[in-house]
């Protein structure tokens, strides 16, 4: 597809934002679909170990697409993905330790 051959920082940021969100909802449906989404968020706020369990697959999706774009020599897109991945990781750590 032509859209995946773009080499733009903003495109990388958008991909970097989208993939963890898709992974988050996929993880919810895979592991916690018996609970309502509000209940799931409540458990997530109280169980800090669950934050780590969800963060890992979410960031793994970004690592996969980062690797694809680095190997394809689309460095600007990869920089956008990497930037968002760092923001997600720091945000998850801050949520886990400071909330």
Backbone torsions as a table, in degrees:
resi	resn	phi	psi	omega
1	UNK	NA	142.6	-178.1
2	UNK	-67.1	-36.0	-176.4
3	UNK	-62.4	-30.6	-178.6
4	UNK	-82.7	-1.7	177.2
5	UNK	-99.3	3.3	177.7
6	UNK	-65.4	146.2	176.8
7	UNK	-126.2	75.3	-178.6
8	UNK	-133.3	139.6	-179.4
9	UNK	-60.1	-44.8	-177.9
10	UNK	-63.0	-39.2	176.5
11	UNK	-61.1	-40.8	177.5
12	UNK	-64.6	-39.1	177.5
13	UNK	-63.0	-44.4	179.2
14	UNK	-62.8	-43.7	176.2
15	UNK	-63.3	-41.9	179.9
16	UNK	-64.3	-29.9	175.9
17	UNK	-79.3	-38.9	-174.2
18	UNK	-72.3	-43.9	-173.5
19	UNK	-63.1	-45.6	177.1
20	UNK	-65.4	-32.3	177.6
21	UNK	-65.6	-45.0	176.7
22	UNK	-62.2	-40.8	178.7
23	UNK	-65.5	-38.8	178.7
24	UNK	-60.6	-48.4	180.0
25	UNK	-69.5	-34.7	174.9
26	UNK	-63.2	-41.5	177.7
27	UNK	-65.0	-40.6	178.1
28	UNK	-60.5	-48.5	-178.5
29	UNK	-68.4	-31.4	-178.6
30	UNK	-74.9	-44.8	-173.1
31	UNK	-101.8	-30.1	-168.9
32	UNK	-127.5	23.6	-175.7
33	UNK	-67.5	-16.1	177.0
34	UNK	-71.5	-21.3	-179.9
35	UNK	-98.9	154.1	172.4
36	UNK	-69.8	158.2	-177.5
37	UNK	-64.3	-37.1	177.4
38	UNK	-63.4	-41.1	177.1
39	UNK	-63.4	-41.8	178.9
40	UNK	-60.6	-44.7	178.8
41	UNK	-64.9	-36.5	176.2
42	UNK	-62.8	-43.5	177.5
43	UNK	-65.4	-38.6	179.5
44	UNK	-62.2	-37.8	179.6
45	UNK	-69.1	-31.7	-176.5
46	UNK	-94.2	-23.0	-177.0
47	UNK	-108.3	98.1	-175.8
48	UNK	-68.9	-26.7	177.5
49	UNK	-67.4	-29.5	178.1
50	UNK	-68.0	-30.1	177.0
51	UNK	-59.9	-45.3	178.4
52	UNK	-64.8	-41.4	-178.9
53	UNK	-63.7	-30.3	179.7
54	UNK	-88.7	-34.4	-178.3
55	UNK	-63.9	-38.6	-176.4
56	UNK	-60.8	-52.2	178.8
57	UNK	-66.9	-30.7	178.6
58	UNK	-64.8	-45.6	179.7
59	UNK	-74.2	-26.9	176.6
60	UNK	-61.6	-37.7	176.7
61	UNK	-60.7	-41.0	178.1
62	UNK	-67.5	-36.1	178.2
63	UNK	-64.0	-40.2	179.2
64	UNK	-63.2	-49.6	-178.3
65	UNK	-71.7	-30.9	174.5
66	UNK	-59.7	-46.8	-180.0
67	UNK	-62.2	-41.2	178.6
68	UNK	-60.5	-45.3	-178.1
69	UNK	-73.9	-32.6	175.2
70	UNK	-65.8	-45.6	179.8
71	UNK	-66.3	-27.6	177.1
72	UNK	-84.8	5.3	179.5
73	UNK	62.2	30.0	175.5
74	UNK	-100.5	74.8	-170.2
75	UNK	-68.5	-36.8	-179.7
76	UNK	-66.7	-41.2	176.4
77	UNK	-63.3	-43.0	179.3
78	UNK	-62.7	-36.7	177.5
79	UNK	-64.1	-39.0	177.1
80	UNK	-63.8	-43.7	178.4
81	UNK	-63.1	-44.9	-179.3
82	UNK	-62.7	-41.8	179.5
83	UNK	-59.7	-47.7	-179.7
84	UNK	-66.5	-36.8	178.9
85	UNK	-61.6	-42.4	177.0
86	UNK	-63.9	-40.9	179.3
87	UNK	-64.0	-43.8	176.7
88	UNK	-59.9	-46.0	-177.0
89	UNK	-64.0	-45.3	179.3
90	UNK	-65.7	-40.0	178.6
91	UNK	-63.5	-41.4	179.0
92	UNK	-64.5	-41.7	177.5
93	UNK	-65.3	-41.9	178.5
94	UNK	-63.1	-42.2	178.4
95	UNK	-62.8	-42.0	-176.9
96	UNK	-67.6	-40.4	-172.8
97	UNK	-96.3	-23.6	-173.1
98	UNK	-115.3	4.1	179.1
99	UNK	-113.6	NA	NA
